[in-house]
C-alpha cells in the first residue's frame, strides 16, 4: 500500500501540470482580459459581455505573446476604447500584468511560482492572492465541512434504514420527501428560508446575512459558538437538501445490492443476527461506493456548490471570490483558486484510496496498475 500511495502522490505533479496547461490554453480564447478591463475603468466605459466579444479584445493571457510588439497605433488598436490613450501607457499596463512575455514563458513562470505556493498579487485589488484566499476561507470551510459532515451523518443512517425497510411505509414517505427536496433547486430553498425564517413577513428567527453578528467580539466563548451556528443554520439547510437525497438513495441502493448476495444468505444461515450481518459483513462492502463519491462531494461543497448560497446569504467565501474574479478577468485569483482546488481534489482522492483499505482490508491497490 505504501508503494501505491507514493506512486499516486508522484502522479499528482504531471496531473496538476496538465490541468493548469489545459485551463491556460482555454483562457487564450477568452475576450476582455485584464488590460481591457483596466482601460474600461480609466475611460469610464462599462462594457457588456457582448461588447467584449464583438470588440475582438486581444489582451487575454494568450494574446500576451503579441503584446508590446509593433508601433504605438497597433498597440492601442488592439483594445476597444483605447483610442486617445498614450501607447506607452498601454505598454506599461501590459508589462504590469505580465503580458509583455510570450505565453509559454508566462505559463512556466506561473507553475514555478505555484510549486512554491507563491500566487502573486490580485490584478485589481492591492493585496496578495494568498491573503485574499485566507480572508475568504473561513466561510467556505464552514459551509463545506459542516455540509459534508451533516450530509454523511444523516444520509448514510437514513439510507441504511431505507434499505432494511425497503418497500415499507417508512421507505415510501421518506423517498417522497427526499425527491421533493431534490427537485427544488437549492437557491429557491434558500430564498424561501430567508422569506419565512429571516424576514419581516413571517418569522425573524435567524439572521439573513453574514457568518457572525456585529457584536461577535463582545460575546463569550459559548455565545460565539451559538452565534456561529445560528448564522450557519439556513445556508447549511439550503445546501444540504439536494446532497441528502443523492447520498441517501446511493446508500440504500448500495446496501440493497449487497443484501441480496450469497454471502449474506450464508451468514444468516449460520445463525448471525441481522445487526451483526448488516454491520459486520454488509457495511464494509456497501460503503465502498459511498467512499468513492466523497472527493467530488467534498470539493464541490467548498466551491461550486456554495456559490449561489454565498450570494443569497451575503457570505463572502471562495465560491463568490472565484466567480467575481472570472467576471473581472482577475486571472491571478482565477488560476490560484483553480490550482488550490485541483490539488485539494487530487490529495483527497489519494486519501480516499487509503480509506478504502481501512474499510475493506481485502483491497490491494499494489497489485493493480496506477
N, C-alpha and C positions, 0 to 999 in steps of 0.2 A: 504493500500500500504506500509506503514511503517513496519508493521509486516512481510510482504512478503520480503521486501528488507533486513531486519535483518536476516531472515532465509537464504536467498541467500548468504549473507556475511559470515554467520557462516558455510555454506556448502563449502565455499572456502577452509577451513582448511583441511577436510578429502580428498577433491578432489586433493589438492596440494600434500598431502602425497601419495595418490595413483599414481599420475603422476610420482613423483620422485622415488617411490619404483619400479614401472614397468621399468622405464629407468635404475635404478640402477641394477636391475636383468639382463636386456638385456646386459648391459655393461660387465657382468661377462663372457660372451662368446666371447668378442672381443679380438683377439690376438694382441700382440705387444704393451703392456702397457708402462707406463712412465719409469719403471726401465729398460726395454729392450731398450727403446729409448735412455736413458742415457748411457747405456753400448755401444750402437752403436756409440754414439758420442765419447766416451772415446777411443774406439778401432779403430775409423776411418772407420768403416764399414757403408755403406749406404744401408740398407735393403729395398728391394722392398716389396710390399704387399704380393706377393706370397711367398717370403722368410719367412715373419712373420707367415703366415698361415701354411706353411709347417714345420716351425720350432717348432710348438707346444708351442708358448710362453705362459707362465702361470702367467705373472705379471700384469694381469688386476685387476680391482677392486675386482672381485670375487675370484681371487686366493690369496687374502690377508690373508685369514683365515689360509692358509697353509704356508705362507711365514715365514721364520725365524725359521722353525721347522726342526729338524734333523741335520745331520752333515754338514760340510763345502762342501763336494763333492755334496751332494744333493741340496745345495743352488745354486752352480754355474751351475749344470746340468739343472736347471730349465730355464735358459736363454741362448738363442742362442748367441754365441760369447763371453760368459762369462769365458770360459776356460782360465786359466792363471791369472785371477784377484783374489785378496785376498777375501776369503769368508766373512771375517769380514767387508770388504768394501761393499760387496753386501748387507749384513745385514743392514749396515748403510744407504744405499740407500733406502731399504725397509722401514726403520724407518723414513727417511726424507719424503717420500711420504705417510706415514701413513699406509703402507701395513703390518705392524707388528701386527696389531689388527685384530680380527675377523670381517667378513663382516658386521654383524648386529651391532656391536659397531660403525663401521665407518659410517654406514647409520644414526644411531641415533644421533651421534655427528654432522654429516653434517646438519641434519634437525634442530637440536638445534641451531647451528650457523646461519643457513639461516633464522630462525624465527627472529633473531636479525639483519638480513642483514649483517652478518659477513661472507664474502665469501672467506676469506683467501688470500693466495698469489698464483700467477701462478707458475706451476711446472718448467717452463723453462724460465721465464722472472723475473727479480728481481724487481717486482712491484706487489702491491696488485691487486686482480681481480677487485675490485670496481673502482680503479683508472684507470685500463685498459679499463673498460667499459665506464667510464666517458670520456676518451680520444677519443673513437670511436663513442660515442653517437651523437655528432653534425651532423655527416654525415648521420647517419640513421634517425635522427629526420628530417633533411632537406628533404631527399628523401621520407620518409614515409608520413609526414604531407602534404607536397606540392602535392605529387602524389595523395593522397586520396582526398584532398580538390579540386584540379583541376578536378579530375575524376568526383566527385559528382556534382560540379558546372556546368560542361559542359554536362555530360552524362544524367543527370536527365531532364533538359530542352529539350535536344535533343530527349530523349525517349518520353516525353510528346508530343512534336511536331510531332513525327512519328506516335504516336497513334491517334492524332487528324486528321492527313492527311494520314491515313492508305490506302495503295494501290495507292496513287498518285505518281507523278514523284519524288517529294522530298523524299518520303519514299523509293522508289526504289533505287535511286542513292546513298543516304546516307547508305543504307543497304549494297550496293555493296562495298563502300569504307570501311565500318566497318569490313566486312567479310574478305576483303583482308588484312587489318591491323591486324586482329586477327590471320589469317593463317600464317603470317610471325612471327617467334619467336622474342622475344624482343632483344635477344643478336645479331641477324642478323641485326635488325634495328639499334642497337647501333653501330655496325661495319660500316654499310652504312653511318650513320650520321657522324661518325668520318672521313671516307674517303672523303665525299663530302663537309662537312662544317668545318672540323677541321684538314684538311691535306693539304699538299703542292700541291696535284694533281689538285684540283678544287678550293675550296674557303677556306680561313683561317678566318672564321667569329667568331668561338667560340674556347675556349681553349679545349685541348684534355685530360687534366688530372687535378685532384685536385678540391678542393672546393673554393679556393681563390687564388689570384695572389701572386707572390713573394713580391710585394710592398704593400701588404694589410695594414700594419701598417702606411704607409705614406698617405693613401687615406683619403679623407674627409668622413663624415657620408654618404652623398648621393653617393659618389664614392664607398664606401664599399657595399652599398645596390645593386647598379648597378653591381658591380663586382661579388657579391654573386649570383644573379640571372643569370648573364652571364654564370657562370660556371654550373649552375643547368639546363639550358635550354635543352641541348641534353640528359642528363641522364633522366630527367623527361619525355621527349617525348618518349624515348625508353621504359620506364617502363609503361607509361600510355595508349599506344595504345590498348593493349590487354584488359586492365581494362575498357577502354571506351566502347568497343564492348559489353562486358558482361553486364555492368551496363545499357547501352542504350537499349539493347534488353529486359533486365529484366524489366526496367521501362515501355517500350512500351507494353509488354505483360500484365503486371500488370494493366495498365490503360485500355487496351482494354477489359480485363476481367471484370472490374468494369463498363465500359461504357455500356456494354450490359445488365446490371442488371436492375431489375424492378424499383428500387428506382430512377434511373437516368431518366427513362421514365416518372415517376411520377413528378419529379422535373421540367422537361421540359414542361410537360402539365400544370403546374401551372404558366407558363409564365416566368420562370427564364432564364436569358441569358446563353449562352454557357460558358462564362468565369466564371460566378457565379456557374454554375453546376460543372464545371471542378475543380475549386479550393475550392469551398465551400462544395462540397459533395464527389466528386470522390477522391480528392487528399489524404485526411487523411486515406481512406481505402486502396488505391493503394500503399501508401508509407510504409505500414506495412511490406510488403515483402522486400522492399529495405532496411529498417532499420534492418531486420533480418540478412541480409548478411554483415552488417557493421563490426561486430567484427572480422570475418575472414579476410575481406579485409584490415582492419586497421593493424592487427598484421602481416599479410603476407607482407604488404608494408614495415614494419620495418625490416623484417628478410629474409624470403625465397625469396620474390620477388625481392630483391635488390642484391643478391649475385653475379650473373653474371655481372650486370650493374656496381657494385662497382669494379669488377675485370677489366672490359674493360676500364673504365674511371679512373682507378687508384684512387679510392675513398676508403679510409681505414675506413670502417664502421663496424657495428656489424655483418652483414652478412658474410663478409670476415673473421672477427675475429673468429666467431663460426666455420666456415668451416676449417680454418687453425688449430684451436685448436683440432678439431676432428681428423684431419690427424696426428697431432703431439701427440695425446693422452694426451693433457693437460686437464685432467678431471676436474680440479678445475674451469677452464674457461667454459668448456662444460656444467657442471651442473649448474653453476651460471647463464649463459645465458638462459638455459632451464627454470630455476626457475623464472627468471625475466619475460620472455615472457609468460610463462604459467600463472603467477599471473596477468600480464597485460591483457591477454585474458579473464580470468575469471572476472576481475573487469569491463572490457569493456562490457561483457555480462550483468552484473547487470545494468550498466548504460543504456544499450540498452533497457532493460525491463522498466526502468523509462521513457525513451523517448517514448516508446510505449504509455504510459498513457497520455503523453503530446499531441501526435498526435491524439490519439483516446481515450477520457476520458471514453468511454463505457467499455473499457477493465478493468477487475477486477481480478488481479492475486491472491488476497487473498482468493477468492472463489475456487481456484484450488490448487491441490497438487503441492508442490515444486518439 
